[in-house]
Amino acid sequence: MRIEFSGQETNAAAAVTPSGGEGTESATTGSVISPAEVTDWVNEAGTQLLDLTVAYAPRFALALVVLVVGWIVIGILRRGIQRLLGMKNIDVTVGHFLGSLASISMKVMLLLSVAGMLGVEVTSFIAILSAATLAIGLALKGTLSNFAGGISVLLFRPFKVGDFITGAGQSGSVKAIHIFNTILTTGDNQTVIIPNNAISTGVLVNSSTQTTRRIQIDVGIGYEDDIDQARKVVLDLIAKDDRVHAEPAPMVAVGALGASSVDLVIRFWVDAGDFWPTKFDFNENVKKAFDAAGINIPYPQQVVHHVSEKGVGAS
């Protein structure tokens, strides 16, 4: 009995040992990468890299050539735009800005074109760029409108520094023209800053574009006064003033028959720089001349008739 048990134990142990050994060897062999497998992987990667290089090298070289040549051409076009704007007497600041804006736009289009040549999908980039541009435009609507107005003012030059203008409800001499606003100095030496959008889209009066201006003065005389005498007095005043031009000829005419006066219209021409001094002086001189000649300058009058009523029970 003992020998048989020992034999069975021995056989069992012998049977277990080989199985365990085979399992261990098999597990060890499966977890180790052999040098041959590494060599095959490197060769395959090298082959794929070579194929990609051969396939994309011409495309990449062409894209590189287009990028370099396009960049050079954009620089030439930018300088040409600035030179052309300079020949058109466009403000230097505007010329540099427009040149830079055109350059940036062309460079963005060039980069998108090069990316497309390399096989990059640019549709999504264009969509993102468009959405960002729209969002920025909506957020800066007022600022961009003033900017566009400034570009319009500087390009078309409806006025220049030193001109006396009336626009956006303000009047004054132009002190400075900026991209976003225009600065005026009023007659009482106040500084007025007007957004360029208000100037470029509204009615603008430039009083400095012409060398001469016409003065018109309306004055009334009484119905009992002599119109011819009043006309002669006015024409004599005009003839004595060296600032008044002989041509076009001064005019004194009856403009209207008012409720309490005969309204005379006096018109004559002077140099633009003499407009306000001459007008102020003439208003005073007409009043003095009419007083000296006994010509009445009436003012509105109202006649009130008072009607008294007797009492009902009076005797």
Summary of the structure (lengths in Angstrom):
residues: 315
radius of gyration: 47.6
end to end distance: 176.0
largest distance: 176.4
contacts: 772
relative contact order: 0.06
helix: 58%
strand: 17%
